[in-house]
Amino acid sequence: MAGGNSNGKHGTNGRMKSVRERFADSASVQAAVNDSMREVRILHKRMGVPLVGVLNGKMVSIPPDEIQVDDTPAAKPE
């Protein structure tokens, strides 16, 4: 895919961006992480499965009925 596409895996010159180049764009990385975490919350809530993680060194579990999901996905940086 060539052309002026500056989003995703391709740079402005049409070549594939390296992993280093993609991770250097911290706003894009953060947006991708936020979107992924939102999808995890949606999935757990729909399936009725608690979210489990570590907070302040202690294991915590959030029941599915207490999982909060944002109405809209994170905005993609331009």
PyMOL commands that set and color helices and strands:
alter all, ss='L'
color gray80, all
select helices_A, chain A and resi 19-24+26-47+64-66
alter helices_A, ss='H'
color red, helices_A
select strands_A, chain A and resi 51-55+58-62
alter strands_A, ss='S'
color yellow, strands_A
deselect
rebuild
show_as cartoon
